[in-house]
Each structure stands twice: as structure tokens, then as C-alpha cells.
Amino acid sequence: LVKAVSMENETITLMGEAEHIWDESLMLRNRKQLAYETPEAAEEKDSHVSRIFEKPPKPTRSRPIFDGAARGWTETFMSSKRQQSLVIWLLLIFLAAIWTLRAHSLHKHVLKKPPRLGHRIRLAARYLADSCREDGKFRYMARAGGGEHVDSEKYDLVHHAWVLSALSQYALYEQGGEDRLKKEHKGDVPVDVTKALLNSARFIISELHVPMQQSKSFSSERIGDFLALWSSSMDGRLEATTTANAMILSALILADKAAGGEVVDLRILQSLGNFLVEMQRRDGLFYRRVLLDSSSSSSSSSVQASREEVCGNMGLPLFALLLLSDLDRETANGVACPGSSWLKPAIRGFMGIAREEERVRLSNVHHKMSTHYWVVIAAGELLRDGSPYLNQSSLPQWYSFTDHWGSSEWSIEDVKETILNFVEWALESILTDFEVLPSSHHDRDEEMFGALTPQGECFETAQRLRALVSALSFLPRTASDEQRSSGNNDVLSSRLLLRSRVERAANKATEYLSSLQVQSPDNPCRGGFMRAKSKRQARFPWQEEPNQHVDDVRMDFVADAMVALIGERRSLLDKYVSA
């Protein structure tokens, strides 16, 4: 009983304590003291806390300044880490832009959009048209800087015919509408070359005449016998070259076509064609020149005895005769076909030079073929798509091609295949000469990039480019099912590969020619083309003379470069349309 009473009293006591406010002192009083909470440990803990709070803790953010001078905007802007990183990035971008501009200037990169190819063609045409005087002569030569040239008073009638031919081809190019695929820009409009065509054609026609002893027959029916460009040779005899008269004939035909048939009498063209046929040898090749003795009374015998040397530029008479055969057509059984008096000698010339080159190549395995770029240009006129010369539908069934003696007869397919094989060898020679040039001609960052010759002459590069783009008009672009089934897959593959090589070389040469054009708006030679871009490496004093003419702008340079660019743009447009 006593124990029960004591336990009850203890329970009452505990319940009374629970009714008091709970505080920390009660908790500490009723729990057992831990080992680390001995009096010594507590004293050490108090001293450690006092050391920590001797200095105030470092604040997490800066206190606002209410006194002193006000801070500037730069100090305020740079006080943020995010703003500091922004400034650093802007500085890096600025330095990168400076480095890029300097790299472009060192490597001569053009940061602005270069003129398109059609605009360059019109600039060249405007230069030639503006340089034509009232008497029909062109500005022969000038300096690219705009100054007068010491040889500006000289003149060459063959170069004149070259320019007339180029302007005629430009007029036909604009009439075809090939430069109207894009919207014309301000200041980039077609150039009116009609006046220059008419004046220059009249001038070159006035220079044609017959030999002095036949001057009375000029107005007779024998006008076509020997009407040509005659000049006096060093020994006093009359001289006429095949190249000059072929160039004049082709230029007059193209000018007459561009002007709508109102430039030259057909009889004058026929007389020039008769002169070329008279200069052709029996094997199809052409003599280089003919010399006439002014005291001779029989011109035919004199001509027969005085023709000498083989013409090195065979393509020009072939090209001229093809154009004349298309202009001077004949009708047989109600079918209008190319004139046989001109087409057959032209085909005979193609076959003659192809057989001669094959003979030389078989007799000498180390023979290097000449760059017959004018033969390739003439082959482009003969074999292009839509040409009337070897078209079965435009030739009667009895139409055939034979050699001079009539012993060998060639079908149209034989003619095409023979010419194609020859053109392949000629193109291989042009491409090989370019591909073996130093790396400076193939590296886009180099000054000579795209030059097809070692020295980068404008005229030579333009002539080769004309041959390349002419070949693109008849080389196969793709292999059709009919061609694959014919069995000549090796020949077809080689020609497709040849076409890709030609396209790459032509694109590079176009860039080089474009870089030779004078572009400054204030330059009187704007639109012209310089002779070359860089000077030759001269080891001897006599080699320094060509370096003095690097910046020459001669009229035939401009003419040939413009025609080459026209051909390149046509091939690019054909590729774009076919794609």
C-alpha cells in the first residue's frame, strides 16, 4: 500500500511538470549530458565562436554607395561580369574582321560581287563600237591606263577584219536573245553596233581590188576571178595571203547576216570564195600566199607558178567556206542545200588536214600535234547541233563528197567520224599544254590562274578558249541509250571524259580573261582587254621589250576575248537549259 501511494504521488508530480511551459532549461535539465558537452568542451566551443565573430562575415553582394563622387557609365557598365564578357566577345569579333579583311587584301580577293559574264561582253562591245571612227577604222592600240600608245597610228587590215567579225557575232548574239534570261540592270543594256558594222564593212570592202593588169574586168562578169586583198611584197610583186582573205570573207558574211543582208554584194563574197578555192591544193591543204608579177600579162599562169608554202592556219579558210556555203545556197530538185562550190572544198580541206596529221603521227611516234584551234572552231561550225552542212534532210541523196581526183568517196558518217577523231587529238594537245603548266596556273589564289599559255597572253588564251567552247557544241554531253547499244562504249566514254576536261579548262580560262578586262568607269579603255597580267621573266636585255607592252589594249585582243566569252556564256546557258 505504501508503494502504491508513493507511485501515485510521483505520477501526479510528473503530470504537474508537464503542464509548465516547455523551455530549453527544462530540456537541458532532464536529459543526460553528452561526452562532448563537458564543461571543458563547452568552454572551448565558446572561445571558437568568439574568434569567428571578431570580424564580420564577407557580404554576398556589394553595399550601395551613398557618399563620394558618382561613378561614370563605363564603371557602371563594367561592374557586371556579364557585361564584361560581352565586351570581350565584341573585341574578338572586331579583331577577326580586321584579320579577314587583311587576308583578302593580301590574296587579292574581291569582296564585292563581280560583274556577270553578259555585262563583261557588253562592256567589250561598247569599247569596240565607241572606238570606231567615221572612216570605218578602229582605235588600233592604247594603254590600259588611258594614255596614248606610241604605235597608235599603226593599222592592220587583218586585225580590222577580226574586229568586224567579232562585232557581227556580238550583234547576232544579242539578236538571239541569249542575254535576256536575266533582268537587265541599270546601265547594262545591249550595245548598238550597227553604225560601227556598216562603217567598218565599207572600209574593208574599199581595200579589196583585183591585180592591176585585170583592173578593167572589175565590173565585168569575171569579178570573182581574183578579187582579194592585195599588197606589195618586199620584192615589188603583188602578194595575197590565204589567212587574210579568209578572215575578210568570214567577217563580211557575218556582218551581212547581222545587218539583214544590206552590207555587201554577194558577188564580192563569191569572188573571195573563188580566191580561196584557187589557193587549195589537190590534197585539200591550202597554200599560204600567192605572188604576182606586175609585169605579167597572164595572171593565171603567174598564180600557178607563184603559189608557195602550206598555210599554217588551215581553219580560217575552212570556216569562211562553210559560212559562204550556207549563205550562197543552191536548189536541187526543189531542195535548198548548201552551195556545193564552197562546201565540197571545205570538206576536202577537213579530210586533207586530218589525213596529213595522221600520216605524220604514224611516221613519228614522238610527233607533237600543233594547236589547230581554228580547225576546231571550224569543226564547231560544221558539227554543231542544227548545222545545215552535214544534215541528211538538207542534202539530196545524190550529194556526195570526194577527193580532188574523185577516187575516194566519203559518206556523211565517214566525214563526221574523221573530223571528230582529229578534233580529239587537237583538243588533247591544247589541254595537255595547259595541264602541264606550273601550279600557279591552277591555284585559284595565284595571279596566273586560268591562263592557257605560260606567259598568259590574252590573244593566245582567247584563241584556245574559242576552240574549247566550240568543241562543247558537238561533244556528247550524256550517253543516250542508242549510243550505248551501238557498241562503241569506249569511244563514248573517252569523249565524255574529254568534255569534262574541256569544261574545267574553259571555266578557268574564262576567269583569267575576265581578270584582264579594264573595269574602271573613268578609264577611256574601259571594256578593253590587256595583253597580259604579269611581266615575263627576262634573263637578257632583249627579253625586256615584251614587258613594255603588258598593258597594251589592242583591238584584236578585245575582239577575240569578247567572242571567247560569248561562246563560253552560250555553252553555260545550253548546259543550264539542258539540265
C-alpha angles and dihedrals in degrees: 000000000000090000092050092051091050093049091051092051091050092051091051090051093051092049090052092054091051089059091062121093110276112242140166094254091057090049093050091045095053101043128076117259114249125229096250091047095070117133091259093052092047091052092051091049092053092052091050092052091050091053092051094053097045085096123035116249120262110266119239094224133029120265117241115257112234098172137049130041119330116257120246124245092255091054090046092047094048094047090084121076092214091055091048092054089049091055091050093051092049090051092051091050091051092051091048091052091051091049092049093050092049092049091052092049093049093050092041094238117170111231095188123073109272120232113271120249095255091054091052090052091053092048090055092047091050091051092053095043093049092048093057112104128209092262090058098253122127129221098273102200140355141163120265089231090061099256128129119270123227090229095047091113093058120097137190122198093204090056088047090057088047091057092044090054092049094050090048091053090048091052090051089047092055092043089055090061093231092137095052098076088097127050111266115248125222109280092012102100131133115281119238105230098164096106092047090049094052096044095046092045092052090050095052092045090054089058094058119095143148124252114288095251090056098044091113091063094058093102096036130090090271092070091121098056102093108342104148145119104294127184137174116265125215092265094052098258126124114261133194125177128210094224095054096047093044089053092049092048094051092045093052092047092051092045091050090050093048093048095047099257099302102108109076139013113253090231091064090053091048091051092053089048091052089052091055092047089050089053093055119105124223092257091057098257122117133237115242099226145348127223124205126196107227090214093056117107096197110059096181094059090043091052091047091054099040103050108113143171128014118273110252095201099058096161096070098065090042091053092047094049091050091053091047092050090055092048099041098049127176131210122229121179090343093308119118109218135166114286109272091207088069106023096055094052088048092053089045088054093050092050092044096054091043093053093044092052091048091050092052092046093052093047093049119033090191093055113131113210118234119243098260093184094154090054088054090049090051090047088053089057091047100045104031119123111278096015113150098213103084098019113130092211093056097044124070119239093251092055109114139164122228139166123260094276095042091236095118122050121194127201121217091256091051091052093049095048094046093050092045091053091049092048090051090057092046092050091046089056093050094046094045091052088054099042094053092054118111121281090260087075092054103037110093092213093057125093095235095050110145098011108141094204131053094249096037098235112184095221096049094045092047092050092052092045090053089054092049096050090044089056090052089064093068108018111104114264097194136003112257123208091250092054092048092052093050091076098236094111094140093053091045093049092049091051092048089051090047090053092053090051091049092050093051093048092046092052092051093046090050090057091050094049090048090054090057093059119105107238106172110119092215095051115101088215093058109147094024125116125233122230093245142339103235136026123257122253103256119202096170131042094245089059091064094074096079089052089063090063101048092110095046115133106201123180096238090051089057093044096051094043091051093051090048091053090048090054092047092050091049091052091049091050091048090051091048093048094046091049 
